[in-house]
Amino acid sequence: MTSPHIPVPVEQREYLYPSEVAEIFGVSRAAVNRYVHDGKLHRIRTLGGHSRFDKAAIHRLADQLTVPVTDGAR
């Protein structure tokens, strides 16, 4: 008897799916694939050939690219 597959919450995983990376950056999955092809993102291939992305690296990059919001006062 096999146990049912219980998904691991994103907070506990070390890798992200391409769709999750796309959501973080606010782009399409096709854009994520282009970024990989252009060398802007590094993906990890699973044994089944699926793409995964290092969660910590993606969050570091997202933090670097995020511009702080200001109220416009000078």
mmCIF file of the N, C-alpha and C atoms, coordinates in Angstrom:
data_MODEL
# 
_entry.id   MODEL 
# 
loop_
_atom_site.group_PDB 
_atom_site.id 
_atom_site.type_symbol 
_atom_site.label_atom_id 
_atom_site.label_alt_id 
_atom_site.label_comp_id 
_atom_site.label_asym_id 
_atom_site.label_entity_id 
_atom_site.label_seq_id 
_atom_site.pdbx_PDB_ins_code 
_atom_site.Cartn_x 
_atom_site.Cartn_y 
_atom_site.Cartn_z 
_atom_site.occupancy 
_atom_site.B_iso_or_equiv 
_atom_site.pdbx_formal_charge 
_atom_site.auth_seq_id 
_atom_site.auth_comp_id 
_atom_site.auth_asym_id 
_atom_site.auth_atom_id 
_atom_site.pdbx_PDB_model_num 
ATOM 1   N N  . MET A 1 1  ? 0.845  -1.167 0.000   1.00 0.00 ? 1  MET A N  1 
ATOM 2   C CA . MET A 1 1  ? 0.000  0.000  0.000   1.00 0.00 ? 1  MET A CA 1 
ATOM 3   C C  . MET A 1 1  ? 0.896  1.237  0.000   1.00 0.00 ? 1  MET A C  1 
ATOM 4   N N  . THR A 1 2  ? 0.628  2.158  -0.887  1.00 0.00 ? 2  THR A N  1 
ATOM 5   C CA . THR A 1 2  ? 1.427  3.382  -0.962  1.00 0.00 ? 2  THR A CA 1 
ATOM 6   C C  . THR A 1 2  ? 0.711  4.503  -0.249  1.00 0.00 ? 2  THR A C  1 
ATOM 7   N N  . SER A 1 3  ? 1.504  5.430  0.283   1.00 0.00 ? 3  SER A N  1 
ATOM 8   C CA . SER A 1 3  ? 0.905  6.580  0.951   1.00 0.00 ? 3  SER A CA 1 
ATOM 9   C C  . SER A 1 3  ? 0.597  7.647  -0.084  1.00 0.00 ? 3  SER A C  1 
ATOM 10  N N  . PRO A 1 4  ? -0.443 8.435  0.155   1.00 0.00 ? 4  PRO A N  1 
ATOM 11  C CA . PRO A 1 4  ? -0.773 9.491  -0.798  1.00 0.00 ? 4  PRO A CA 1 
ATOM 12  C C  . PRO A 1 4  ? 0.307  10.560 -0.806  1.00 0.00 ? 4  PRO A C  1 
ATOM 13  N N  . HIS A 1 5  ? 0.479  11.199 -1.951  1.00 0.00 ? 5  HIS A N  1 
ATOM 14  C CA . HIS A 1 5  ? 1.467  12.274 -2.074  1.00 0.00 ? 5  HIS A CA 1 
ATOM 15  C C  . HIS A 1 5  ? 0.961  13.496 -1.330  1.00 0.00 ? 5  HIS A C  1 
ATOM 16  N N  . ILE A 1 6  ? 1.733  13.956 -0.380  1.00 0.00 ? 6  ILE A N  1 
ATOM 17  C CA . ILE A 1 6  ? 1.381  15.144 0.378   1.00 0.00 ? 6  ILE A CA 1 
ATOM 18  C C  . ILE A 1 6  ? 2.365  16.235 -0.027  1.00 0.00 ? 6  ILE A C  1 
ATOM 19  N N  . PRO A 1 7  ? 1.868  17.302 -0.666  1.00 0.00 ? 7  PRO A N  1 
ATOM 20  C CA . PRO A 1 7  ? 2.786  18.346 -1.112  1.00 0.00 ? 7  PRO A CA 1 
ATOM 21  C C  . PRO A 1 7  ? 3.461  19.050 0.061   1.00 0.00 ? 7  PRO A C  1 
ATOM 22  N N  . VAL A 1 8  ? 4.720  19.383 -0.123  1.00 0.00 ? 8  VAL A N  1 
ATOM 23  C CA . VAL A 1 8  ? 5.474  20.099 0.893   1.00 0.00 ? 8  VAL A CA 1 
ATOM 24  C C  . VAL A 1 8  ? 5.214  21.591 0.697   1.00 0.00 ? 8  VAL A C  1 
ATOM 25  N N  . PRO A 1 9  ? 4.881  22.314 1.766   1.00 0.00 ? 9  PRO A N  1 
ATOM 26  C CA . PRO A 1 9  ? 4.630  23.755 1.624   1.00 0.00 ? 9  PRO A CA 1 
ATOM 27  C C  . PRO A 1 9  ? 5.839  24.482 1.055   1.00 0.00 ? 9  PRO A C  1 
ATOM 28  N N  . VAL A 1 10 ? 5.593  25.545 0.297   1.00 0.00 ? 10 VAL A N  1 
ATOM 29  C CA . VAL A 1 10 ? 6.670  26.307 -0.342  1.00 0.00 ? 10 VAL A CA 1 
ATOM 30  C C  . VAL A 1 10 ? 7.691  26.768 0.688   1.00 0.00 ? 10 VAL A C  1 
ATOM 31  N N  . GLU A 1 11 ? 7.240  27.143 1.871   1.00 0.00 ? 11 GLU A N  1 
ATOM 32  C CA . GLU A 1 11 ? 8.146  27.638 2.907   1.00 0.00 ? 11 GLU A CA 1 
ATOM 33  C C  . GLU A 1 11 ? 9.182  26.593 3.314   1.00 0.00 ? 11 GLU A C  1 
ATOM 34  N N  . GLN A 1 12 ? 8.893  25.318 3.134   1.00 0.00 ? 12 GLN A N  1 
ATOM 35  C CA . GLN A 1 12 ? 9.783  24.253 3.569   1.00 0.00 ? 12 GLN A CA 1 
ATOM 36  C C  . GLN A 1 12 ? 10.619 23.658 2.426   1.00 0.00 ? 12 GLN A C  1 
ATOM 37  N N  . ARG A 1 13 ? 10.330 24.051 1.191   1.00 0.00 ? 13 ARG A N  1 
ATOM 38  C CA . ARG A 1 13 ? 11.085 23.527 0.053   1.00 0.00 ? 13 ARG A CA 1 
ATOM 39  C C  . ARG A 1 13 ? 12.313 24.377 -0.201  1.00 0.00 ? 13 ARG A C  1 
ATOM 40  N N  . GLU A 1 14 ? 13.333 23.768 -0.790  1.00 0.00 ? 14 GLU A N  1 
ATOM 41  C CA . GLU A 1 14 ? 14.544 24.488 -1.144  1.00 0.00 ? 14 GLU A CA 1 
ATOM 42  C C  . GLU A 1 14 ? 14.516 24.944 -2.593  1.00 0.00 ? 14 GLU A C  1 
ATOM 43  N N  . TYR A 1 15 ? 13.565 24.434 -3.386  1.00 0.00 ? 15 TYR A N  1 
ATOM 44  C CA . TYR A 1 15 ? 13.501 24.756 -4.798  1.00 0.00 ? 15 TYR A CA 1 
ATOM 45  C C  . TYR A 1 15 ? 12.110 25.251 -5.179  1.00 0.00 ? 15 TYR A C  1 
ATOM 46  N N  . LEU A 1 16 ? 12.076 26.073 -6.226  1.00 0.00 ? 16 LEU A N  1 
ATOM 47  C CA . LEU A 1 16 ? 10.816 26.622 -6.719  1.00 0.00 ? 16 LEU A CA 1 
ATOM 48  C C  . LEU A 1 16 ? 10.538 26.111 -8.118  1.00 0.00 ? 16 LEU A C  1 
ATOM 49  N N  . TYR A 1 17 ? 9.262  26.001 -8.439  1.00 0.00 ? 17 TYR A N  1 
ATOM 50  C CA . TYR A 1 17 ? 8.829  25.645 -9.789  1.00 0.00 ? 17 TYR A CA 1 
ATOM 51  C C  . TYR A 1 17 ? 8.929  26.885 -10.678 1.00 0.00 ? 17 TYR A C  1 
ATOM 52  N N  . PRO A 1 18 ? 9.059  26.706 -11.992 1.00 0.00 ? 18 PRO A N  1 
ATOM 53  C CA . PRO A 1 18 ? 9.106  27.864 -12.896 1.00 0.00 ? 18 PRO A CA 1 
ATOM 54  C C  . PRO A 1 18 ? 7.909  28.798 -12.732 1.00 0.00 ? 18 PRO A C  1 
ATOM 55  N N  . SER A 1 19 ? 6.729  28.257 -12.510 1.00 0.00 ? 19 SER A N  1 
ATOM 56  C CA . SER A 1 19 ? 5.547  29.111 -12.341 1.00 0.00 ? 19 SER A CA 1 
ATOM 57  C C  . SER A 1 19 ? 5.659  29.968 -11.087 1.00 0.00 ? 19 SER A C  1 
ATOM 58  N N  . GLU A 1 20 ? 6.294  29.450 -10.038 1.00 0.00 ? 20 GLU A N  1 
ATOM 59  C CA . GLU A 1 20 ? 6.481  30.227 -8.815  1.00 0.00 ? 20 GLU A CA 1 
ATOM 60  C C  . GLU A 1 20 ? 7.487  31.353 -9.036  1.00 0.00 ? 20 GLU A C  1 
ATOM 61  N N  . VAL A 1 21 ? 8.540  31.070 -9.803  1.00 0.00 ? 21 VAL A N  1 
ATOM 62  C CA . VAL A 1 21 ? 9.528  32.099 -10.130 1.00 0.00 ? 21 VAL A CA 1 
ATOM 63  C C  . VAL A 1 21 ? 8.865  33.195 -10.961 1.00 0.00 ? 21 VAL A C  1 
ATOM 64  N N  . ALA A 1 22 ? 8.052  32.793 -11.925 1.00 0.00 ? 22 ALA A N  1 
ATOM 65  C CA . ALA A 1 22 ? 7.341  33.761 -12.761 1.00 0.00 ? 22 ALA A CA 1 
ATOM 66  C C  . ALA A 1 22 ? 6.465  34.664 -11.902 1.00 0.00 ? 22 ALA A C  1 
ATOM 67  N N  . GLU A 1 23 ? 5.797  34.090 -10.926 1.00 0.00 ? 23 GLU A N  1 
ATOM 68  C CA . GLU A 1 23 ? 4.924  34.878 -10.047 1.00 0.00 ? 23 GLU A CA 1 
ATOM 69  C C  . GLU A 1 23 ? 5.731  35.858 -9.209  1.00 0.00 ? 23 GLU A C  1 
ATOM 70  N N  . ILE A 1 24 ? 6.860  35.419 -8.692  1.00 0.00 ? 24 ILE A N  1 
ATOM 71  C CA . ILE A 1 24 ? 7.710  36.291 -7.867  1.00 0.00 ? 24 ILE A CA 1 
ATOM 72  C C  . ILE A 1 24 ? 8.157  37.516 -8.656  1.00 0.00 ? 24 ILE A C  1 
ATOM 73  N N  . PHE A 1 25 ? 8.552  37.302 -9.920  1.00 0.00 ? 25 PHE A N  1 
ATOM 74  C CA . PHE A 1 25 ? 9.059  38.402 -10.739 1.00 0.00 ? 25 PHE A CA 1 
ATOM 75  C C  . PHE A 1 25 ? 7.959  39.119 -11.526 1.00 0.00 ? 25 PHE A C  1 
ATOM 76  N N  . GLY A 1 26 ? 6.744  38.597 -11.479 1.00 0.00 ? 26 GLY A N  1 
ATOM 77  C CA . GLY A 1 26 ? 5.642  39.232 -12.198 1.00 0.00 ? 26 GLY A CA 1 
ATOM 78  C C  . GLY A 1 26 ? 5.775  39.125 -13.707 1.00 0.00 ? 26 GLY A C  1 
ATOM 79  N N  . VAL A 1 27 ? 6.275  37.970 -14.163 1.00 0.00 ? 27 VAL A N  1 
ATOM 80  C CA . VAL A 1 27 ? 6.453  37.727 -15.595 1.00 0.00 ? 27 VAL A CA 1 
ATOM 81  C C  . VAL A 1 27 ? 5.798  36.398 -15.961 1.00 0.00 ? 27 VAL A C  1 
ATOM 82  N N  . SER A 1 28 ? 5.806  36.068 -17.249 1.00 0.00 ? 28 SER A N  1 
ATOM 83  C CA . SER A 1 28 ? 5.249  34.799 -17.702 1.00 0.00 ? 28 SER A CA 1 
ATOM 84  C C  . SER A 1 28 ? 6.290  33.682 -17.551 1.00 0.00 ? 28 SER A C  1 
ATOM 85  N N  . ARG A 1 29 ? 5.813  32.441 -17.655 1.00 0.00 ? 29 ARG A N  1 
ATOM 86  C CA . ARG A 1 29 ? 6.749  31.300 -17.631 1.00 0.00 ? 29 ARG A CA 1 
ATOM 87  C C  . ARG A 1 29 ? 7.670  31.343 -18.835 1.00 0.00 ? 29 ARG A C  1 
ATOM 88  N N  . ALA A 1 30 ? 7.159  31.848 -19.973 1.00 0.00 ? 30 ALA A N  1 
ATOM 89  C CA . ALA A 1 30 ? 7.999  31.973 -21.166 1.00 0.00 ? 30 ALA A CA 1 
ATOM 90  C C  . ALA A 1 30 ? 9.147  32.944 -20.897 1.00 0.00 ? 30 ALA A C  1 
ATOM 91  N N  . ALA A 1 31 ? 8.877  34.010 -20.156 1.00 0.00 ? 31 ALA A N  1 
ATOM 92  C CA . ALA A 1 31 ? 9.934  34.964 -19.808 1.00 0.00 ? 31 ALA A CA 1 
ATOM 93  C C  . ALA A 1 31 ? 10.985 34.299 -18.923 1.00 0.00 ? 31 ALA A C  1 
ATOM 94  N N  . VAL A 1 32 ? 10.549 33.480 -17.975 1.00 0.00 ? 32 VAL A N  1 
ATOM 95  C CA . VAL A 1 32 ? 11.496 32.751 -17.121 1.00 0.00 ? 32 VAL A CA 1 
ATOM 96  C C  . VAL A 1 32 ? 12.385 31.871 -17.988 1.00 0.00 ? 32 VAL A C  1 
ATOM 97  N N  . ASN A 1 33 ? 11.801 31.176 -18.959 1.00 0.00 ? 33 ASN A N  1 
ATOM 98  C CA . ASN A 1 33 ? 12.594 30.334 -19.862 1.00 0.00 ? 33 ASN A CA 1 
ATOM 99  C C  . ASN A 1 33 ? 13.591 31.166 -20.660 1.00 0.00 ? 33 ASN A C  1 
ATOM 100 N N  . ARG A 1 34 ? 13.190 32.359 -21.108 1.00 0.00 ? 34 ARG A N  1 
ATOM 101 C CA . ARG A 1 34 ? 14.114 33.237 -21.833 1.00 0.00 ? 34 ARG A CA 1 
ATOM 102 C C  . ARG A 1 34 ? 15.258 33.674 -20.929 1.00 0.00 ? 34 ARG A C  1 
ATOM 103 N N  . TYR A 1 35 ? 14.947 34.007 -19.671 1.00 0.00 ? 35 TYR A N  1 
ATOM 104 C CA . TYR A 1 35 ? 15.988 34.426 -18.733 1.00 0.00 ? 35 TYR A CA 1 
ATOM 105 C C  . TYR A 1 35 ? 17.003 33.304 -18.516 1.00 0.00 ? 35 TYR A C  1 
ATOM 106 N N  . VAL A 1 36 ? 16.519 32.074 -18.473 1.00 0.00 ? 36 VAL A N  1 
ATOM 107 C CA . VAL A 1 36 ? 17.425 30.922 -18.345 1.00 0.00 ? 36 VAL A CA 1 
ATOM 108 C C  . VAL A 1 36 ? 18.295 30.817 -19.596 1.00 0.00 ? 36 VAL A C  1 
ATOM 109 N N  . HIS A 1 37 ? 17.670 30.904 -20.753 1.00 0.00 ? 37 HIS A N  1 
ATOM 110 C CA . HIS A 1 37 ? 18.394 30.802 -22.034 1.00 0.00 ? 37 HIS A CA 1 
ATOM 111 C C  . HIS A 1 37 ? 19.433 31.909 -22.167 1.00 0.00 ? 37 HIS A C  1 
ATOM 112 N N  . ASP A 1 38 ? 19.105 33.113 -21.687 1.00 0.00 ? 38 ASP A N  1 
ATOM 113 C CA . ASP A 1 38 ? 20.012 34.261 -21.767 1.00 0.00 ? 38 ASP A CA 1 
ATOM 114 C C  . ASP A 1 38 ? 21.057 34.267 -20.658 1.00 0.00 ? 38 ASP A C  1 
ATOM 115 N N  . GLY A 1 39 ? 20.986 33.307 -19.730 1.00 0.00 ? 39 GLY A N  1 
ATOM 116 C CA . GLY A 1 39 ? 21.953 33.226 -18.646 1.00 0.00 ? 39 GLY A CA 1 
ATOM 117 C C  . GLY A 1 39 ? 21.660 34.125 -17.465 1.00 0.00 ? 39 GLY A C  1 
ATOM 118 N N  . LYS A 1 40 ? 20.472 34.698 -17.409 1.00 0.00 ? 40 LYS A N  1 
ATOM 119 C CA . LYS A 1 40 ? 20.103 35.591 -16.308 1.00 0.00 ? 40 LYS A CA 1 
ATOM 120 C C  . LYS A 1 40 ? 19.614 34.832 -15.082 1.00 0.00 ? 40 LYS A C  1 
ATOM 121 N N  . LEU A 1 41 ? 19.099 33.631 -15.285 1.00 0.00 ? 41 LEU A N  1 
ATOM 122 C CA . LEU A 1 41 ? 18.666 32.753 -14.195 1.00 0.00 ? 41 LEU A CA 1 
ATOM 123 C C  . LEU A 1 41 ? 19.320 31.398 -14.383 1.00 0.00 ? 41 LEU A C  1 
ATOM 124 N N  . HIS A 1 42 ? 19.643 30.764 -13.257 1.00 0.00 ? 42 HIS A N  1 
ATOM 125 C CA . HIS A 1 42 ? 20.220 29.417 -13.298 1.00 0.00 ? 42 HIS A CA 1 
ATOM 126 C C  . HIS A 1 42 ? 19.171 28.416 -12.839 1.00 0.00 ? 42 HIS A C  1 
ATOM 127 N N  . ARG A 1 43 ? 18.936 27.401 -13.646 1.00 0.00 ? 43 ARG A N  1 
ATOM 128 C CA . ARG A 1 43 ? 17.967 26.377 -13.257 1.00 0.00 ? 43 ARG A CA 1 
ATOM 129 C C  . ARG A 1 43 ? 18.695 25.089 -12.910 1.00 0.00 ? 43 ARG A C  1 
ATOM 130 N N  . ILE A 1 44 ? 17.994 24.272 -12.177 1.00 0.00 ? 44 ILE A N  1 
ATOM 131 C CA . ILE A 1 44 ? 18.457 22.943 -11.809 1.00 0.00 ? 44 ILE A CA 1 
ATOM 132 C C  . ILE A 1 44 ? 17.527 21.976 -12.503 1.00 0.00 ? 44 ILE A C  1 
ATOM 133 N N  . ARG A 1 45 ? 18.070 20.946 -13.108 1.00 0.00 ? 45 ARG A N  1 
ATOM 134 C CA . ARG A 1 45 ? 17.239 19.940 -13.778 1.00 0.00 ? 45 ARG A CA 1 
ATOM 135 C C  . ARG A 1 45 ? 17.053 18.750 -12.845 1.00 0.00 ? 45 ARG A C  1 
ATOM 136 N N  . THR A 1 46 ? 15.802 18.317 -12.692 1.00 0.00 ? 46 THR A N  1 
ATOM 137 C CA . THR A 1 46 ? 15.526 17.111 -11.907 1.00 0.00 ? 46 THR A CA 1 
ATOM 138 C C  . THR A 1 46 ? 15.901 15.894 -12.742 1.00 0.00 ? 46 THR A C  1 
ATOM 139 N N  . LEU A 1 47 ? 15.903 14.733 -12.144 1.00 0.00 ? 47 LEU A N  1 
ATOM 140 C CA . LEU A 1 47 ? 16.190 13.507 -12.889 1.00 0.00 ? 47 LEU A CA 1 
ATOM 141 C C  . LEU A 1 47 ? 15.183 13.284 -14.000 1.00 0.00 ? 47 LEU A C  1 
ATOM 142 N N  . GLY A 1 48 ? 13.978 13.801 -13.832 1.00 0.00 ? 48 GLY A N  1 
ATOM 143 C CA . GLY A 1 48 ? 12.939 13.673 -14.845 1.00 0.00 ? 48 GLY A CA 1 
ATOM 144 C C  . GLY A 1 48 ? 13.010 14.757 -15.916 1.00 0.00 ? 48 GLY A C  1 
ATOM 145 N N  . GLY A 1 49 ? 13.998 15.665 -15.807 1.00 0.00 ? 49 GLY A N  1 
ATOM 146 C CA . GLY A 1 49 ? 14.179 16.707 -16.804 1.00 0.00 ? 49 GLY A CA 1 
ATOM 147 C C  . GLY A 1 49 ? 13.398 17.980 -16.555 1.00 0.00 ? 49 GLY A C  1 
ATOM 148 N N  . HIS A 1 50 ? 12.801 18.106 -15.376 1.00 0.00 ? 50 HIS A N  1 
ATOM 149 C CA . HIS A 1 50 ? 12.015 19.293 -15.055 1.00 0.00 ? 50 HIS A CA 1 
ATOM 150 C C  . HIS A 1 50 ? 12.915 20.389 -14.480 1.00 0.00 ? 50 HIS A C  1 
ATOM 151 N N  . SER A 1 51 ? 12.536 21.620 -14.705 1.00 0.00 ? 51 SER A N  1 
ATOM 152 C CA . SER A 1 51 ? 13.305 22.755 -14.193 1.00 0.00 ? 51 SER A CA 1 
ATOM 153 C C  . SER A 1 51 ? 12.882 23.102 -12.775 1.00 0.00 ? 51 SER A C  1 
ATOM 154 N N  . ARG A 1 52 ? 13.866 23.393 -11.961 1.00 0.00 ? 52 ARG A N  1 
ATOM 155 C CA . ARG A 1 52 ? 13.634 23.906 -10.612 1.00 0.00 ? 52 ARG A CA 1 
ATOM 156 C C  . ARG A 1 52 ? 14.648 25.014 -10.385 1.00 0.00 ? 52 ARG A C  1 
ATOM 157 N N  . PHE A 1 53 ? 14.324 25.909 -9.458  1.00 0.00 ? 53 PHE A N  1 
ATOM 158 C CA . PHE A 1 53 ? 15.180 27.048 -9.180  1.00 0.00 ? 53 PHE A CA 1 
ATOM 159 C C  . PHE A 1 53 ? 15.472 27.113 -7.691  1.00 0.00 ? 53 PHE A C  1 
ATOM 160 N N  . ASP A 1 54 ? 16.721 27.442 -7.350  1.00 0.00 ? 54 ASP A N  1 
ATOM 161 C CA . ASP A 1 54 ? 17.129 27.555 -5.957  1.00 0.00 ? 54 ASP A CA 1 
ATOM 162 C C  . ASP A 1 54 ? 16.335 28.686 -5.300  1.00 0.00 ? 54 ASP A C  1 
ATOM 163 N N  . LYS A 1 55 ? 15.588 28.346 -4.283  1.00 0.00 ? 55 LYS A N  1 
ATOM 164 C CA . LYS A 1 55 ? 14.690 29.294 -3.626  1.00 0.00 ? 55 LYS A CA 1 
ATOM 165 C C  . LYS A 1 55 ? 15.448 30.489 -3.053  1.00 0.00 ? 55 LYS A C  1 
ATOM 166 N N  . ALA A 1 56 ? 16.543 30.242 -2.349  1.00 0.00 ? 56 ALA A N  1 
ATOM 167 C CA . ALA A 1 56 ? 17.300 31.329 -1.726  1.00 0.00 ? 56 ALA A CA 1 
ATOM 168 C C  . ALA A 1 56 ? 17.872 32.270 -2.782  1.00 0.00 ? 56 ALA A C  1 
ATOM 169 N N  . ALA A 1 57 ? 18.391 31.721 -3.873  1.00 0.00 ? 57 ALA A N  1 
ATOM 170 C CA . ALA A 1 57 ? 18.968 32.554 -4.931  1.00 0.00 ? 57 ALA A CA 1 
ATOM 171 C C  . ALA A 1 57 ? 17.904 33.420 -5.598  1.00 0.00 ? 57 ALA A C  1 
ATOM 172 N N  . ILE A 1 58 ? 16.733 32.864 -5.828  1.00 0.00 ? 58 ILE A N  1 
ATOM 173 C CA . ILE A 1 58 ? 15.652 33.625 -6.456  1.00 0.00 ? 58 ILE A CA 1 
ATOM 174 C C  . ILE A 1 58 ? 15.205 34.761 -5.536  1.00 0.00 ? 58 ILE A C  1 
ATOM 175 N N  . HIS A 1 59 ? 15.078 34.489 -4.252  1.00 0.00 ? 59 HIS A N  1 
ATOM 176 C CA . HIS A 1 59 ? 14.654 35.530 -3.319  1.00 0.00 ? 59 HIS A CA 1 
ATOM 177 C C  . HIS A 1 59 ? 15.728 36.611 -3.167  1.00 0.00 ? 59 HIS A C  1 
ATOM 178 N N  . ARG A 1 60 ? 17.000 36.228 -3.192  1.00 0.00 ? 60 ARG A N  1 
ATOM 179 C CA . ARG A 1 60 ? 18.070 37.236 -3.151  1.00 0.00 ? 60 ARG A CA 1 
ATOM 180 C C  . ARG A 1 60 ? 17.996 38.148 -4.374  1.00 0.00 ? 60 ARG A C  1 
ATOM 181 N N  . LEU A 1 61 ? 17.819 37.543 -5.556  1.00 0.00 ? 61 LEU A N  1 
ATOM 182 C CA . LEU A 1 61 ? 17.725 38.324 -6.784  1.00 0.00 ? 61 LEU A CA 1 
ATOM 183 C C  . LEU A 1 61 ? 16.499 39.234 -6.754  1.00 0.00 ? 61 LEU A C  1 
ATOM 184 N N  . ALA A 1 62 ? 15.377 38.723 -6.292  1.00 0.00 ? 62 ALA A N  1 
ATOM 185 C CA . ALA A 1 62 ? 14.159 39.533 -6.207  1.00 0.00 ? 62 ALA A CA 1 
ATOM 186 C C  . ALA A 1 62 ? 14.368 40.715 -5.267  1.00 0.00 ? 62 ALA A C  1 
ATOM 187 N N  . ASP A 1 63 ? 15.075 40.486 -4.155  1.00 0.00 ? 63 ASP A N  1 
ATOM 188 C CA . ASP A 1 63 ? 15.353 41.575 -3.214  1.00 0.00 ? 63 ASP A CA 1 
ATOM 189 C C  . ASP A 1 63 ? 16.255 42.631 -3.847  1.00 0.00 ? 63 ASP A C  1 
ATOM 190 N N  . GLN A 1 64 ? 17.228 42.199 -4.651  1.00 0.00 ? 64 GLN A N  1 
ATOM 191 C CA . GLN A 1 64 ? 18.131 43.129 -5.324  1.00 0.00 ? 64 GLN A CA 1 
ATOM 192 C C  . GLN A 1 64 ? 17.397 43.956 -6.373  1.00 0.00 ? 64 GLN A C  1 
ATOM 193 N N  . LEU A 1 65 ? 16.410 43.361 -7.029  1.00 0.00 ? 65 LEU A N  1 
ATOM 194 C CA . LEU A 1 65 ? 15.702 44.046 -8.096  1.00 0.00 ? 65 LEU A CA 1 
ATOM 195 C C  . LEU A 1 65 ? 14.561 44.910 -7.612  1.00 0.00 ? 65 LEU A C  1 
ATOM 196 N N  . THR A 1 66 ? 14.147 44.729 -6.367  1.00 0.00 ? 66 THR A N  1 
ATOM 197 C CA . THR A 1 66 ? 13.023 45.486 -5.832  1.00 0.00 ? 66 THR A CA 1 
ATOM 198 C C  . THR A 1 66 ? 13.484 46.887 -5.456  1.00 0.00 ? 66 THR A C  1 
ATOM 199 N N  . VAL A 1 67 ? 12.784 47.860 -6.009  1.00 0.00 ? 67 VAL A N  1 
ATOM 200 C CA . VAL A 1 67 ? 13.077 49.253 -5.718  1.00 0.00 ? 67 VAL A CA 1 
ATOM 201 C C  . VAL A 1 67 ? 12.164 49.700 -4.587  1.00 0.00 ? 67 VAL A C  1 
ATOM 202 N N  . PRO A 1 68 ? 12.734 50.282 -3.530  1.00 0.00 ? 68 PRO A N  1 
ATOM 203 C CA . PRO A 1 68 ? 11.880 50.730 -2.426  1.00 0.00 ? 68 PRO A CA 1 
ATOM 204 C C  . PRO A 1 68 ? 10.866 51.771 -2.897  1.00 0.00 ? 68 PRO A C  1 
ATOM 205 N N  . VAL A 1 69 ? 9.658  51.665 -2.390  1.00 0.00 ? 69 VAL A N  1 
ATOM 206 C CA . VAL A 1 69 ? 8.607  52.611 -2.748  1.00 0.00 ? 69 VAL A CA 1 
ATOM 207 C C  . VAL A 1 69 ? 8.741  53.835 -1.848  1.00 0.00 ? 69 VAL A C  1 
ATOM 208 N N  . THR A 1 70 ? 8.733  55.015 -2.474  1.00 0.00 ? 70 THR A N  1 
ATOM 209 C CA . THR A 1 70 ? 8.801  56.243 -1.703  1.00 0.00 ? 70 THR A CA 1 
ATOM 210 C C  . THR A 1 70 ? 7.487  56.990 -1.838  1.00 0.00 ? 70 THR A C  1 
ATOM 211 N N  . ASP A 1 71 ? 7.255  57.935 -0.943  1.00 0.00 ? 71 ASP A N  1 
ATOM 212 C CA . ASP A 1 71 ? 6.014  58.697 -0.984  1.00 0.00 ? 71 ASP A CA 1 
ATOM 213 C C  . ASP A 1 71 ? 6.108  59.899 -1.923  1.00 0.00 ? 71 ASP A C  1 
ATOM 214 N N  . GLY A 1 72 ? 7.261  60.095 -2.537  1.00 0.00 ? 72 GLY A N  1 
ATOM 215 C CA . GLY A 1 72 ? 7.424  61.187 -3.489  1.00 0.00 ? 72 GLY A CA 1 
ATOM 216 C C  . GLY A 1 72 ? 7.856  62.495 -2.851  1.00 0.00 ? 72 GLY A C  1 
ATOM 217 N N  . ALA A 1 73 ? 7.931  62.540 -1.537  1.00 0.00 ? 73 ALA A N  1 
ATOM 218 C CA . ALA A 1 73 ? 8.368  63.769 -0.853  1.00 0.00 ? 73 ALA A CA 1 
ATOM 219 C C  . ALA A 1 73 ? 9.883  63.889 -0.972  1.00 0.00 ? 73 ALA A C  1 
ATOM 220 N N  . ARG A 1 74 ? 10.336 65.127 -1.125  1.00 0.00 ? 74 ARG A N  1 
ATOM 221 C CA . ARG A 1 74 ? 11.787 65.360 -1.240  1.00 0.00 ? 74 ARG A CA 1 
ATOM 222 C C  . ARG A 1 74 ? 12.261 66.260 -0.154  1.00 0.00 ? 74 ARG A C  1 
# 
